């Protein structure tokens, strides 16, 4: 594979992953894993390592700025507790992934996405505005820590960044408004909390070539901004429906890969 193809494929991968990330308010990990397998022909472990390594630079900054300009805010105490949990879970997930086969990772990925879809469907069935979070300071620290730990473990074990867990955990579990939950998730694409997990993959050489890495990072910068612009122009119910559809497509594709 020539370096030019790797660079162009990386840019395309980053644009798609970034746009999805900005629109759904998640880190771009899930899309990056799938398209690394599809466009770059990477094995599962390599795809996951590539996803984590390319998320170390603050590629989600433009998306965070778009959400912030639209009036959404991210309370500091949420970031602190989720961040602590993320660091703990990320290191554990990275070490756990190194000891299992590609097939185990793929099926874990499918089950994980299916659980998130179920949580989103249950959240969607509730009336908008019912049970939304009140004063941000009143949210208990333990659920925030556990959301961070789950997000970190999923990031390290499956290379998907953890943003889906943060968004679904806040929106479906703690009744945080959808746009605000997505902003909080995107903040973690700026704060490099996935460094411990990324370092584990890096140290084992589980990543694609540097031209693809550079292309992915460049694409993420542009794509995240475009996705965030689109997200701020639609309602929270539309965001939930689109997220359910995209996560379902990812689950179907990973089921196909696991069976093939």
ChimeraX commands (.cxc) that place a marker at each C-alpha (Angstrom):
marker #1 position 0.00,0.00,0.00 radius 0.5
marker #1 position 1.59,3.30,-1.11 radius 0.5
marker #1 position 1.94,6.19,1.28 radius 0.5
marker #1 position -0.27,8.36,-0.97 radius 0.5
marker #1 position -3.13,5.88,-0.72 radius 0.5
marker #1 position -2.63,5.60,3.03 radius 0.5
marker #1 position -2.71,9.40,3.38 radius 0.5
marker #1 position -5.85,9.84,1.26 radius 0.5
marker #1 position -7.62,6.90,2.89 radius 0.5
marker #1 position -6.68,8.33,6.28 radius 0.5
marker #1 position -8.12,11.75,5.38 radius 0.5
marker #1 position -11.36,10.17,4.19 radius 0.5
marker #1 position -11.54,8.02,7.29 radius 0.5
marker #1 position -10.93,11.03,9.52 radius 0.5
marker #1 position -13.57,13.14,7.77 radius 0.5
marker #1 position -16.24,10.45,8.16 radius 0.5
marker #1 position -15.26,9.65,11.73 radius 0.5
marker #1 position -15.03,13.33,12.65 radius 0.5
marker #1 position -18.38,14.27,11.11 radius 0.5
marker #1 position -20.05,11.37,12.92 radius 0.5
marker #1 position -18.29,12.38,16.14 radius 0.5
marker #1 position -19.35,16.01,15.90 radius 0.5
marker #1 position -22.95,15.18,15.03 radius 0.5
marker #1 position -23.46,12.56,17.73 radius 0.5
marker #1 position -21.24,14.29,20.28 radius 0.5
marker #1 position -19.05,11.22,20.72 radius 0.5
marker #1 position -15.39,10.54,20.28 radius 0.5
marker #1 position -14.70,9.23,16.76 radius 0.5
marker #1 position -13.49,5.82,17.94 radius 0.5
marker #1 position -16.32,3.59,16.70 radius 0.5
marker #1 position -16.23,4.91,13.15 radius 0.5
marker #1 position -12.44,4.87,13.10 radius 0.5
marker #1 position -12.27,1.22,14.13 radius 0.5
marker #1 position -14.75,0.13,11.47 radius 0.5
marker #1 position -13.31,2.20,8.63 radius 0.5
marker #1 position -9.75,1.25,9.56 radius 0.5
marker #1 position -10.80,-2.34,8.94 radius 0.5
marker #1 position -12.75,-1.46,5.81 radius 0.5
marker #1 position -10.48,1.11,4.07 radius 0.5
marker #1 position -7.04,0.22,5.39 radius 0.5
marker #1 position -7.47,-3.54,5.70 radius 0.5
marker #1 position -6.31,-3.44,9.32 radius 0.5
marker #1 position -6.80,-6.31,11.75 radius 0.5
marker #1 position -9.03,-5.65,14.77 radius 0.5
marker #1 position -6.22,-4.96,17.25 radius 0.5
marker #1 position -4.45,-2.65,14.77 radius 0.5
marker #1 position -7.70,-0.82,13.99 radius 0.5
marker #1 position -8.32,-0.25,17.69 radius 0.5
marker #1 position -4.77,0.96,18.30 radius 0.5
marker #1 position -5.03,3.35,15.36 radius 0.5
marker #1 position -8.31,4.71,16.69 radius 0.5
marker #1 position -6.87,5.39,20.15 radius 0.5
marker #1 position -3.59,6.89,18.91 radius 0.5
marker #1 position -5.28,9.31,16.50 radius 0.5
marker #1 position -7.54,10.54,19.31 radius 0.5
marker #1 position -4.64,11.72,21.49 radius 0.5
marker #1 position -4.37,15.11,19.65 radius 0.5
marker #1 position -7.26,17.49,20.57 radius 0.5
marker #1 position -9.11,16.93,17.30 radius 0.5
marker #1 position -12.52,17.61,18.85 radius 0.5
marker #1 position -11.76,21.19,19.86 radius 0.5
marker #1 position -13.68,22.73,16.95 radius 0.5
marker #1 position -16.74,20.61,17.78 radius 0.5
marker #1 position -16.61,21.60,21.45 radius 0.5
marker #1 position -16.47,25.25,20.43 radius 0.5
marker #1 position -19.56,24.86,18.23 radius 0.5
marker #1 position -21.59,23.27,21.03 radius 0.5
marker #1 position -20.39,25.94,23.49 radius 0.5
marker #1 position -21.37,28.76,21.14 radius 0.5
marker #1 position -24.86,27.27,20.93 radius 0.5
marker #1 position -25.34,27.73,24.67 radius 0.5
marker #1 position -24.43,24.27,25.97 radius 0.5
marker #1 position -22.17,24.08,29.01 radius 0.5
marker #1 position -20.00,21.41,30.62 radius 0.5
marker #1 position -19.86,21.62,34.45 radius 0.5
marker #1 position -16.31,21.16,35.73 radius 0.5
marker #1 position -17.30,18.59,38.37 radius 0.5
marker #1 position -18.72,16.33,35.67 radius 0.5
marker #1 position -15.45,16.47,33.73 radius 0.5
marker #1 position -13.36,15.77,36.83 radius 0.5
marker #1 position -15.27,12.67,38.00 radius 0.5
marker #1 position -15.78,11.23,34.52 radius 0.5
marker #1 position -12.12,11.91,33.75 radius 0.5
marker #1 position -10.88,10.08,36.86 radius 0.5
marker #1 position -13.05,7.08,36.01 radius 0.5
marker #1 position -11.88,7.20,32.39 radius 0.5
marker #1 position -8.20,7.01,33.35 radius 0.5
marker #1 position -8.80,4.03,35.64 radius 0.5
marker #1 position -10.98,2.14,33.16 radius 0.5
marker #1 position -8.80,2.95,30.13 radius 0.5
marker #1 position -5.64,1.37,31.50 radius 0.5
marker #1 position -7.53,-1.76,32.55 radius 0.5
marker #1 position -9.24,-2.08,29.18 radius 0.5
marker #1 position -5.99,-1.70,27.25 radius 0.5
marker #1 position -4.25,-4.47,29.18 radius 0.5
marker #1 position -7.32,-6.73,28.92 radius 0.5
marker #1 position -7.54,-6.31,25.13 radius 0.5
marker #1 position -3.94,-7.37,24.60 radius 0.5
marker #1 position -4.72,-10.83,25.96 radius 0.5
marker #1 position -7.75,-11.78,23.86 radius 0.5
marker #1 position -8.35,-12.71,20.23 radius 0.5
marker #1 position -9.79,-10.57,17.43 radius 0.5
marker #1 position -12.99,-12.64,17.56 radius 0.5
marker #1 position -13.52,-11.90,21.24 radius 0.5
marker #1 position -13.00,-8.17,20.63 radius 0.5
marker #1 position -15.43,-8.19,17.71 radius 0.5
marker #1 position -18.21,-9.96,19.62 radius 0.5
marker #1 position -17.66,-7.79,22.68 radius 0.5
marker #1 position -17.98,-4.78,20.38 radius 0.5
marker #1 position -21.31,-6.09,19.04 radius 0.5
marker #1 position -22.75,-6.78,22.51 radius 0.5
marker #1 position -21.58,-3.38,23.78 radius 0.5
marker #1 position -23.25,-1.55,20.89 radius 0.5
marker #1 position -26.45,-3.57,21.34 radius 0.5
marker #1 position -26.64,-2.52,25.00 radius 0.5
marker #1 position -26.14,1.13,24.06 radius 0.5
marker #1 position -28.89,0.87,21.44 radius 0.5
marker #1 position -31.26,-0.56,24.06 radius 0.5
marker #1 position -30.47,2.32,26.42 radius 0.5
marker #1 position -31.08,4.86,23.65 radius 0.5
marker #1 position -34.40,3.26,22.72 radius 0.5
marker #1 position -35.58,3.34,26.33 radius 0.5
marker #1 position -34.54,6.98,26.60 radius 0.5
marker #1 position -36.35,7.86,23.40 radius 0.5
marker #1 position -39.60,6.41,24.68 radius 0.5
marker #1 position -39.68,8.89,27.54 radius 0.5
marker #1 position -41.36,12.26,27.08 radius 0.5
marker #1 position -38.95,15.06,26.19 radius 0.5
marker #1 position -38.19,17.14,29.21 radius 0.5
marker #1 position -39.38,14.50,31.66 radius 0.5
marker #1 position -36.90,13.73,34.33 radius 0.5
marker #1 position -34.15,15.96,32.91 radius 0.5
marker #1 position -31.25,16.75,35.17 radius 0.5
marker #1 position -31.73,19.78,37.34 radius 0.5
marker #1 position -28.93,21.67,39.06 radius 0.5
marker #1 position -25.64,20.27,37.68 radius 0.5
marker #1 position -24.06,20.47,41.13 radius 0.5
marker #1 position -26.66,17.99,42.43 radius 0.5
marker #1 position -25.54,15.12,40.19 radius 0.5
marker #1 position -23.88,12.49,42.43 radius 0.5
marker #1 position -20.19,11.81,41.87 radius 0.5
marker #1 position -20.41,8.01,41.89 radius 0.5
marker #1 position -22.57,7.61,38.73 radius 0.5
marker #1 position -20.31,10.12,36.95 radius 0.5
marker #1 position -17.23,8.12,38.01 radius 0.5
marker #1 position -18.84,4.84,36.87 radius 0.5
marker #1 position -19.80,6.35,33.50 radius 0.5
marker #1 position -16.17,7.45,33.11 radius 0.5
marker #1 position -14.85,4.02,34.12 radius 0.5
marker #1 position -17.14,2.27,31.60 radius 0.5
marker #1 position -16.16,4.75,28.90 radius 0.5
marker #1 position -12.48,4.30,29.68 radius 0.5
marker #1 position -12.68,0.51,29.71 radius 0.5
marker #1 position -14.57,0.45,26.40 radius 0.5
marker #1 position -11.96,2.82,24.98 radius 0.5
marker #1 position -9.05,0.64,26.06 radius 0.5
marker #1 position -10.68,-2.72,25.32 radius 0.5
marker #1 position -12.43,-1.91,22.04 radius 0.5
marker #1 position -10.63,1.23,20.86 radius 0.5
marker #1 position -13.86,3.18,20.43 radius 0.5
marker #1 position -12.97,6.22,22.49 radius 0.5
marker #1 position -15.70,5.89,25.13 radius 0.5
marker #1 position -17.74,8.80,23.86 radius 0.5
marker #1 position -20.83,6.68,23.24 radius 0.5
marker #1 position -20.81,5.48,26.83 radius 0.5
marker #1 position -20.51,9.05,28.13 radius 0.5
marker #1 position -23.30,10.40,25.92 radius 0.5
marker #1 position -25.69,7.50,26.59 radius 0.5
marker #1 position -24.80,7.37,30.28 radius 0.5
marker #1 position -25.51,11.06,30.80 radius 0.5
marker #1 position -28.58,11.31,28.54 radius 0.5
marker #1 position -30.25,7.99,29.30 radius 0.5
marker #1 position -28.92,7.32,32.79 radius 0.5
marker #1 position -28.78,10.77,34.40 radius 0.5
marker #1 position -31.39,12.54,32.22 radius 0.5
marker #1 position -28.98,15.22,31.00 radius 0.5
marker #1 position -30.31,17.08,27.91 radius 0.5
marker #1 position -29.00,15.48,24.70 radius 0.5
marker #1 position -26.99,18.43,23.38 radius 0.5
marker #1 position -25.36,18.97,26.77 radius 0.5
marker #1 position -24.50,15.28,27.09 radius 0.5
marker #1 position -22.90,15.39,23.66 radius 0.5
marker #1 position -20.81,18.42,24.59 radius 0.5
marker #1 position -19.48,16.66,27.69 radius 0.5
marker #1 position -18.57,13.64,25.59 radius 0.5
marker #1 position -16.76,15.79,23.01 radius 0.5
marker #1 position -14.74,17.46,25.76 radius 0.5
marker #1 position -13.04,14.09,26.23 radius 0.5
marker #1 position -11.84,14.18,22.63 radius 0.5
marker #1 position -9.90,17.30,23.66 radius 0.5
marker #1 position -8.59,16.02,27.01 radius 0.5
marker #1 position -6.20,13.12,26.22 radius 0.5
marker #1 position -7.56,10.75,28.86 radius 0.5
marker #1 position -7.00,7.82,26.50 radius 0.5
marker #1 position -3.20,8.18,26.64 radius 0.5
marker #1 position -2.71,5.13,28.95 radius 0.5
marker #1 position -4.68,2.85,26.62 radius 0.5
marker #1 position -3.10,4.38,23.48 radius 0.5
marker #1 position 0.39,3.86,24.92 radius 0.5
marker #1 position -0.31,0.16,25.48 radius 0.5
marker #1 position -1.28,-0.33,21.83 radius 0.5
marker #1 position 1.60,1.90,20.66 radius 0.5
marker #1 position 4.16,-0.07,22.67 radius 0.5
marker #1 position 2.99,-3.28,20.98 radius 0.5
marker #1 position 3.12,-1.76,17.48 radius 0.5
marker #1 position -0.65,-2.10,16.98 radius 0.5
marker #1 position -1.24,0.80,14.57 radius 0.5
marker #1 position -1.26,1.57,10.85 radius 0.5
marker #1 position 1.46,3.53,9.04 radius 0.5
marker #1 position 2.26,7.18,9.75 radius 0.5
marker #1 position 0.80,8.55,6.47 radius 0.5
marker #1 position -2.60,7.15,7.43 radius 0.5
marker #1 position -2.24,8.44,11.01 radius 0.5
marker #1 position -1.47,11.97,9.76 radius 0.5
marker #1 position -4.38,11.85,7.31 radius 0.5
marker #1 position -6.83,10.65,9.96 radius 0.5
marker #1 position -5.85,13.43,12.39 radius 0.5
marker #1 position -6.24,16.08,9.65 radius 0.5
marker #1 position -9.63,14.69,8.64 radius 0.5
marker #1 position -10.84,14.61,12.24 radius 0.5
marker #1 position -10.11,18.32,12.73 radius 0.5
marker #1 position -12.32,19.28,9.78 radius 0.5
marker #1 position -14.98,16.59,10.11 radius 0.5
marker #1 position -15.73,17.20,13.80 radius 0.5
marker #1 position -16.41,20.88,13.15 radius 0.5
marker #1 position -18.79,20.08,10.27 radius 0.5
marker #1 position -20.65,17.45,12.31 radius 0.5
marker #1 position -21.08,19.77,15.30 radius 0.5
marker #1 position -22.51,22.50,13.06 radius 0.5
marker #1 position -25.13,20.08,11.77 radius 0.5
marker #1 position -25.97,18.80,15.27 radius 0.5
marker #1 position -26.69,22.25,16.63 radius 0.5
marker #1 position -29.26,22.80,13.88 radius 0.5
marker #1 position -31.51,19.86,14.80 radius 0.5
marker #1 position -33.59,18.83,17.81 radius 0.5
marker #1 position -32.52,16.41,20.53 radius 0.5
marker #1 position -35.06,13.84,19.33 radius 0.5
marker #1 position -33.51,13.88,15.85 radius 0.5
marker #1 position -30.05,13.45,17.39 radius 0.5
marker #1 position -31.21,10.40,19.33 radius 0.5
marker #1 position -32.80,8.81,16.25 radius 0.5
marker #1 position -29.70,9.38,14.14 radius 0.5
marker #1 position -27.49,7.99,16.90 radius 0.5
marker #1 position -29.66,4.85,17.16 radius 0.5
marker #1 position -29.44,4.36,13.39 radius 0.5
marker #1 position -25.67,4.83,13.17 radius 0.5
marker #1 position -24.90,2.66,16.19 radius 0.5
marker #1 position -27.19,-0.04,14.76 radius 0.5
marker #1 position -25.28,0.05,11.46 radius 0.5
marker #1 position -21.98,-0.28,13.32 radius 0.5
marker #1 position -23.33,-3.25,15.27 radius 0.5
marker #1 position -24.55,-4.97,12.09 radius 0.5
marker #1 position -21.20,-4.47,10.37 radius 0.5
marker #1 position -19.22,-5.81,13.33 radius 0.5
marker #1 position -21.58,-8.81,13.50 radius 0.5
marker #1 position -20.79,-9.51,9.85 radius 0.5
marker #1 position -17.05,-9.23,10.52 radius 0.5
marker #1 position -17.29,-11.53,13.55 radius 0.5
marker #1 position -19.17,-14.16,11.53 radius 0.5
marker #1 position -16.94,-13.99,8.44 radius 0.5
marker link #1:1,2 radius 0.2
marker link #1:2,3 radius 0.2
marker link #1:3,4 radius 0.2
marker link #1:4,5 radius 0.2
marker link #1:5,6 radius 0.2
marker link #1:6,7 radius 0.2
marker link #1:7,8 radius 0.2
marker link #1:8,9 radius 0.2
marker link #1:9,10 radius 0.2
marker link #1:10,11 radius 0.2
marker link #1:11,12 radius 0.2
marker link #1:12,13 radius 0.2
marker link #1:13,14 radius 0.2
marker link #1:14,15 radius 0.2
marker link #1:15,16 radius 0.2
marker link #1:16,17 radius 0.2
marker link #1:17,18 radius 0.2
marker link #1:18,19 radius 0.2
marker link #1:19,20 radius 0.2
marker link #1:20,21 radius 0.2
marker link #1:21,22 radius 0.2
marker link #1:22,23 radius 0.2
marker link #1:23,24 radius 0.2
marker link #1:24,25 radius 0.2
marker link #1:25,26 radius 0.2
marker link #1:26,27 radius 0.2
marker link #1:27,28 radius 0.2
marker link #1:28,29 radius 0.2
marker link #1:29,30 radius 0.2
marker link #1:30,31 radius 0.2
marker link #1:31,32 radius 0.2
marker link #1:32,33 radius 0.2
marker link #1:33,34 radius 0.2
marker link #1:34,35 radius 0.2
marker link #1:35,36 radius 0.2
marker link #1:36,37 radius 0.2
marker link #1:37,38 radius 0.2
marker link #1:38,39 radius 0.2
marker link #1:39,40 radius 0.2
marker link #1:40,41 radius 0.2
marker link #1:41,42 radius 0.2
marker link #1:42,43 radius 0.2
marker link #1:43,44 radius 0.2
marker link #1:44,45 radius 0.2
marker link #1:45,46 radius 0.2
marker link #1:46,47 radius 0.2
marker link #1:47,48 radius 0.2
marker link #1:48,49 radius 0.2
marker link #1:49,50 radius 0.2
marker link #1:50,51 radius 0.2
marker link #1:51,52 radius 0.2
marker link #1:52,53 radius 0.2
marker link #1:53,54 radius 0.2
marker link #1:54,55 radius 0.2
marker link #1:55,56 radius 0.2
marker link #1:56,57 radius 0.2
marker link #1:57,58 radius 0.2
marker link #1:58,59 radius 0.2
marker link #1:59,60 radius 0.2
marker link #1:60,61 radius 0.2
marker link #1:61,62 radius 0.2
marker link #1:62,63 radius 0.2
marker link #1:63,64 radius 0.2
marker link #1:64,65 radius 0.2
marker link #1:65,66 radius 0.2
marker link #1:66,67 radius 0.2
marker link #1:67,68 radius 0.2
marker link #1:68,69 radius 0.2
marker link #1:69,70 radius 0.2
marker link #1:70,71 radius 0.2
marker link #1:71,72 radius 0.2
marker link #1:72,73 radius 0.2
marker link #1:73,74 radius 0.2
marker link #1:74,75 radius 0.2
marker link #1:75,76 radius 0.2
marker link #1:76,77 radius 0.2
marker link #1:77,78 radius 0.2
marker link #1:78,79 radius 0.2
marker link #1:79,80 radius 0.2
marker link #1:80,81 radius 0.2
marker link #1:81,82 radius 0.2
marker link #1:82,83 radius 0.2
marker link #1:83,84 radius 0.2
marker link #1:84,85 radius 0.2
marker link #1:85,86 radius 0.2
marker link #1:86,87 radius 0.2
marker link #1:87,88 radius 0.2
marker link #1:88,89 radius 0.2
marker link #1:89,90 radius 0.2
marker link #1:90,91 radius 0.2
marker link #1:91,92 radius 0.2
marker link #1:92,93 radius 0.2
marker link #1:93,94 radius 0.2
marker link #1:94,95 radius 0.2
marker link #1:95,96 radius 0.2
marker link #1:96,97 radius 0.2
marker link #1:97,98 radius 0.2
marker link #1:98,99 radius 0.2
marker link #1:99,100 radius 0.2
marker link #1:100,101 radius 0.2
marker link #1:101,102 radius 0.2
marker link #1:102,103 radius 0.2
marker link #1:103,104 radius 0.2
marker link #1:104,105 radius 0.2
marker link #1:105,106 radius 0.2
marker link #1:106,107 radius 0.2
marker link #1:107,108 radius 0.2
marker link #1:108,109 radius 0.2
marker link #1:109,110 radius 0.2
marker link #1:110,111 radius 0.2
marker link #1:111,112 radius 0.2
marker link #1:112,113 radius 0.2
marker link #1:113,114 radius 0.2
marker link #1:114,115 radius 0.2
marker link #1:115,116 radius 0.2
marker link #1:116,117 radius 0.2
marker link #1:117,118 radius 0.2
marker link #1:118,119 radius 0.2
marker link #1:119,120 radius 0.2
marker link #1:120,121 radius 0.2
marker link #1:121,122 radius 0.2
marker link #1:122,123 radius 0.2
marker link #1:123,124 radius 0.2
marker link #1:124,125 radius 0.2
marker link #1:125,126 radius 0.2
marker link #1:126,127 radius 0.2
marker link #1:127,128 radius 0.2
marker link #1:128,129 radius 0.2
marker link #1:129,130 radius 0.2
marker link #1:130,131 radius 0.2
marker link #1:131,132 radius 0.2
marker link #1:132,133 radius 0.2
marker link #1:133,134 radius 0.2
marker link #1:134,135 radius 0.2
marker link #1:135,136 radius 0.2
marker link #1:136,137 radius 0.2
marker link #1:137,138 radius 0.2
marker link #1:138,139 radius 0.2
marker link #1:139,140 radius 0.2
marker link #1:140,141 radius 0.2
marker link #1:141,142 radius 0.2
marker link #1:142,143 radius 0.2
marker link #1:143,144 radius 0.2
marker link #1:144,145 radius 0.2
marker link #1:145,146 radius 0.2
marker link #1:146,147 radius 0.2
marker link #1:147,148 radius 0.2
marker link #1:148,149 radius 0.2
marker link #1:149,150 radius 0.2
marker link #1:150,151 radius 0.2
marker link #1:151,152 radius 0.2
marker link #1:152,153 radius 0.2
marker link #1:153,154 radius 0.2
marker link #1:154,155 radius 0.2
marker link #1:155,156 radius 0.2
marker link #1:156,157 radius 0.2
marker link #1:157,158 radius 0.2
marker link #1:158,159 radius 0.2
marker link #1:159,160 radius 0.2
marker link #1:160,161 radius 0.2
marker link #1:161,162 radius 0.2
marker link #1:162,163 radius 0.2
marker link #1:163,164 radius 0.2
marker link #1:164,165 radius 0.2
marker link #1:165,166 radius 0.2
marker link #1:166,167 radius 0.2
marker link #1:167,168 radius 0.2
marker link #1:168,169 radius 0.2
marker link #1:169,170 radius 0.2
marker link #1:170,171 radius 0.2
marker link #1:171,172 radius 0.2
marker link #1:172,173 radius 0.2
marker link #1:173,174 radius 0.2
marker link #1:174,175 radius 0.2
marker link #1:175,176 radius 0.2
marker link #1:176,177 radius 0.2
marker link #1:177,178 radius 0.2
marker link #1:178,179 radius 0.2
marker link #1:179,180 radius 0.2
marker link #1:180,181 radius 0.2
marker link #1:181,182 radius 0.2
marker link #1:182,183 radius 0.2
marker link #1:183,184 radius 0.2
marker link #1:184,185 radius 0.2
marker link #1:185,186 radius 0.2
marker link #1:186,187 radius 0.2
marker link #1:187,188 radius 0.2
marker link #1:188,189 radius 0.2
marker link #1:189,190 radius 0.2
marker link #1:190,191 radius 0.2
marker link #1:191,192 radius 0.2
marker link #1:192,193 radius 0.2
marker link #1:193,194 radius 0.2
marker link #1:194,195 radius 0.2
marker link #1:195,196 radius 0.2
marker link #1:196,197 radius 0.2
marker link #1:197,198 radius 0.2
marker link #1:198,199 radius 0.2
marker link #1:199,200 radius 0.2
marker link #1:200,201 radius 0.2
marker link #1:201,202 radius 0.2
marker link #1:202,203 radius 0.2
marker link #1:203,204 radius 0.2
marker link #1:204,205 radius 0.2
marker link #1:205,206 radius 0.2
marker link #1:206,207 radius 0.2
marker link #1:207,208 radius 0.2
marker link #1:208,209 radius 0.2
marker link #1:209,210 radius 0.2
marker link #1:210,211 radius 0.2
marker link #1:211,212 radius 0.2
marker link #1:212,213 radius 0.2
marker link #1:213,214 radius 0.2
marker link #1:214,215 radius 0.2
marker link #1:215,216 radius 0.2
marker link #1:216,217 radius 0.2
marker link #1:217,218 radius 0.2
marker link #1:218,219 radius 0.2
marker link #1:219,220 radius 0.2
marker link #1:220,221 radius 0.2
marker link #1:221,222 radius 0.2
marker link #1:222,223 radius 0.2
marker link #1:223,224 radius 0.2
marker link #1:224,225 radius 0.2
marker link #1:225,226 radius 0.2
marker link #1:226,227 radius 0.2
marker link #1:227,228 radius 0.2
marker link #1:228,229 radius 0.2
marker link #1:229,230 radius 0.2
marker link #1:230,231 radius 0.2
marker link #1:231,232 radius 0.2
marker link #1:232,233 radius 0.2
marker link #1:233,234 radius 0.2
marker link #1:234,235 radius 0.2
marker link #1:235,236 radius 0.2
marker link #1:236,237 radius 0.2
marker link #1:237,238 radius 0.2
marker link #1:238,239 radius 0.2
marker link #1:239,240 radius 0.2
marker link #1:240,241 radius 0.2
marker link #1:241,242 radius 0.2
marker link #1:242,243 radius 0.2
marker link #1:243,244 radius 0.2
marker link #1:244,245 radius 0.2
marker link #1:245,246 radius 0.2
marker link #1:246,247 radius 0.2
marker link #1:247,248 radius 0.2
marker link #1:248,249 radius 0.2
marker link #1:249,250 radius 0.2
marker link #1:250,251 radius 0.2
marker link #1:251,252 radius 0.2
marker link #1:252,253 radius 0.2
marker link #1:253,254 radius 0.2
marker link #1:254,255 radius 0.2
marker link #1:255,256 radius 0.2
marker link #1:256,257 radius 0.2
marker link #1:257,258 radius 0.2
marker link #1:258,259 radius 0.2
marker link #1:259,260 radius 0.2
view
